Amino acid sequence: MGVDDEWRGIRGTFHILAGVDVDPDTYRDFEMLTGALAVQMDL
């Protein structure tokens, strides 16, 4: 998932690479909402 936008003639882009969370329900929701990889990990 990524976003392209422009503001005052300046173009910006970002892409979600991955997410990390300790809660399995949260990381599954993250994957569903963003389409990006999520990893369950207790840092």
N, C-alpha and C positions, 0 to 999 in steps of 0.2 A: 504494500500500500504506500502511496506517496501523494504528495500534493504539489501542484504547480500554481503559482499565483504571481500577480504583478502589482506593484505599488509605486506610483510616481515614476513609471518607466523602468523600475528595477525589478527584474524577474528573480523569484526565489523558488527553490525546490527542496523538499526533504523526503526521505524514504525511511520507513521503520525497518530496522534490521532484525531486531528480536526484543523480547521482553523476558524479565526474570522475576519470579515471585515464589514465595514459599507455599502459598495456598493453591491447591490443585484446581478448585473451582474458578478462582480468579484467573489463572493462566489459561484455562480452557476458554473462558469468556474473552480474554484478550485475543486469542487466536481466532475465535469466531468473528469478533468485531473488526479486527485489523487485517486478517489474512496473513499475518506475519508469524514466524516461529516464536514459541514461548517455551521457557525452560523452568522446571520446578527445581529450586535450589535454596537451601538455607545457608545464607552467607553469615 
